[in-house]
Amino acid sequence: MSFNVSLPKEIEAQVREHVASGLYCSASEVIREALRLLEAYHVVQQAQLNALRADIDTGMDDVNAGRVASVSMAEIKLQGRRLRDS
């Protein structure tokens, strides 16, 4: 498949620089690599979001089961400082 894409001058210059560097043979290769990296980024981002949701679910399960207690941030800081100083 082949089609034309309009790019802002700054991005076009970046594509040309990558080709001129010799790392890529054509603008098409640069664009294909950019799309592969973008897809990989989205996969990682989705995995991180899924992990965060699982952590939230675990925390909410703990809350609902009564396995949580109030904490004092001042006490947590104090314990941390004691550990650091020992």
Stockholm file with secondary structure:
# STOCKHOLM 1.0

chainA/1-86         MSFNVSLPKEIEAQVREHVASGLYCSASEVIREALRLLEAYHVVQQAQLNALRADIDTGMDDVNAGRVASVSMAEIKLQGRRLRDS
#=GR chainA/1-86 SS CCCCCCCCHHHHHHHHHHHHTTSCSSHHHHHHHHHHHHHHHHHHHHHHHHHHHHHHHHHHHHHHTTCCCCCCHHHHHHHHHHHHHC
#=GC SS_cons        CCCCCCCCHHHHHHHHHHHHTTSCSSHHHHHHHHHHHHHHHHHHHHHHHHHHHHHHHHHHHHHHTTCCCCCCHHHHHHHHHHHHHC
//
